[in-house]
Amino acid sequence: MTLTTGTAEHFLCERLPTYKRETRNCNKVVLHIDQRLSWYGHVMRRCETHATKSVLSMNVEGWRGRGRPRKRWIDCLKEDMKQKGVDVSMTSDREEWKKKTCCADTK
């Protein structure tokens, strides 16, 4: 009897042909981008005193470790915004933001 480790998702993905695996992973990435941008737009439309908006713009003082800095959520967000061609000023108009950021391009 052999024991295997991993998730069901991993095993399903391993059994798919290569072209389906690539498509499946690509769709996951696109979904994460859409969710990240959707949440960011939601937070940016909130009032200035709301906790999530104030934490998003917070700057933490302190010492950083050696080596390459870890990739932060805001760095991923900036890359996503650049990829979709949107900027922070567009978040105030919900419909425009949704048109530009939702329904990802799955080329």
Secondary structure as a PSIPRED ss2 file (coil, helix, strand):
# PSIPRED VFORMAT (PSIPRED V4.0)

   1 M C   1.000  0.000  0.000
   2 T C   1.000  0.000  0.000
   3 L C   1.000  0.000  0.000
   4 T C   1.000  0.000  0.000
   5 T C   1.000  0.000  0.000
   6 G C   1.000  0.000  0.000
   7 T C   1.000  0.000  0.000
   8 A H   0.000  1.000  0.000
   9 E H   0.000  1.000  0.000
  10 H H   0.000  1.000  0.000
  11 F H   0.000  1.000  0.000
  12 L H   0.000  1.000  0.000
  13 C H   0.000  1.000  0.000
  14 E H   0.000  1.000  0.000
  15 R H   0.000  1.000  0.000
  16 L C   1.000  0.000  0.000
  17 P C   1.000  0.000  0.000
  18 T H   0.000  1.000  0.000
  19 Y H   0.000  1.000  0.000
  20 K H   0.000  1.000  0.000
  21 R H   0.000  1.000  0.000
  22 E H   0.000  1.000  0.000
  23 T H   0.000  1.000  0.000
  24 R H   0.000  1.000  0.000
  25 N H   0.000  1.000  0.000
  26 C H   0.000  1.000  0.000
  27 N H   0.000  1.000  0.000
  28 K H   0.000  1.000  0.000
  29 V H   0.000  1.000  0.000
  30 V H   0.000  1.000  0.000
  31 L H   0.000  1.000  0.000
  32 H H   0.000  1.000  0.000
  33 I H   0.000  1.000  0.000
  34 D H   0.000  1.000  0.000
  35 Q H   0.000  1.000  0.000
  36 R H   0.000  1.000  0.000
  37 L H   0.000  1.000  0.000
  38 S H   0.000  1.000  0.000
  39 W H   0.000  1.000  0.000
  40 Y H   0.000  1.000  0.000
  41 G H   0.000  1.000  0.000
  42 H H   0.000  1.000  0.000
  43 V H   0.000  1.000  0.000
  44 M H   0.000  1.000  0.000
  45 R C   1.000  0.000  0.000
  46 R C   1.000  0.000  0.000
  47 C C   1.000  0.000  0.000
  48 E C   1.000  0.000  0.000
  49 T C   1.000  0.000  0.000
  50 H C   1.000  0.000  0.000
  51 A H   0.000  1.000  0.000
  52 T H   0.000  1.000  0.000
  53 K H   0.000  1.000  0.000
  54 S H   0.000  1.000  0.000
  55 V H   0.000  1.000  0.000
  56 L H   0.000  1.000  0.000
  57 S C   1.000  0.000  0.000
  58 M C   1.000  0.000  0.000
  59 N C   1.000  0.000  0.000
  60 V C   1.000  0.000  0.000
  61 E C   1.000  0.000  0.000
  62 G C   1.000  0.000  0.000
  63 W C   1.000  0.000  0.000
  64 R C   1.000  0.000  0.000
  65 G C   1.000  0.000  0.000
  66 R C   1.000  0.000  0.000
  67 G C   1.000  0.000  0.000
  68 R C   1.000  0.000  0.000
  69 P C   1.000  0.000  0.000
  70 R C   1.000  0.000  0.000
  71 K C   1.000  0.000  0.000
  72 R C   1.000  0.000  0.000
  73 W H   0.000  1.000  0.000
  74 I H   0.000  1.000  0.000
  75 D H   0.000  1.000  0.000
  76 C H   0.000  1.000  0.000
  77 L H   0.000  1.000  0.000
  78 K H   0.000  1.000  0.000
  79 E H   0.000  1.000  0.000
  80 D H   0.000  1.000  0.000
  81 M H   0.000  1.000  0.000
  82 K H   0.000  1.000  0.000
  83 Q H   0.000  1.000  0.000
  84 K H   0.000  1.000  0.000
  85 G C   1.000  0.000  0.000
  86 V C   1.000  0.000  0.000
  87 D C   1.000  0.000  0.000
  88 V H   0.000  1.000  0.000
  89 S H   0.000  1.000  0.000
  90 M H   0.000  1.000  0.000
  91 T H   0.000  1.000  0.000
  92 S H   0.000  1.000  0.000
  93 D C   1.000  0.000  0.000
  94 R H   0.000  1.000  0.000
  95 E H   0.000  1.000  0.000
  96 E H   0.000  1.000  0.000
  97 W H   0.000  1.000  0.000
  98 K H   0.000  1.000  0.000
  99 K H   0.000  1.000  0.000
 100 K H   0.000  1.000  0.000
 101 T H   0.000  1.000  0.000
 102 C C   1.000  0.000  0.000
 103 C C   1.000  0.000  0.000
 104 A C   1.000  0.000  0.000
 105 D C   1.000  0.000  0.000
 106 T C   1.000  0.000  0.000
 107 K C   1.000  0.000  0.000
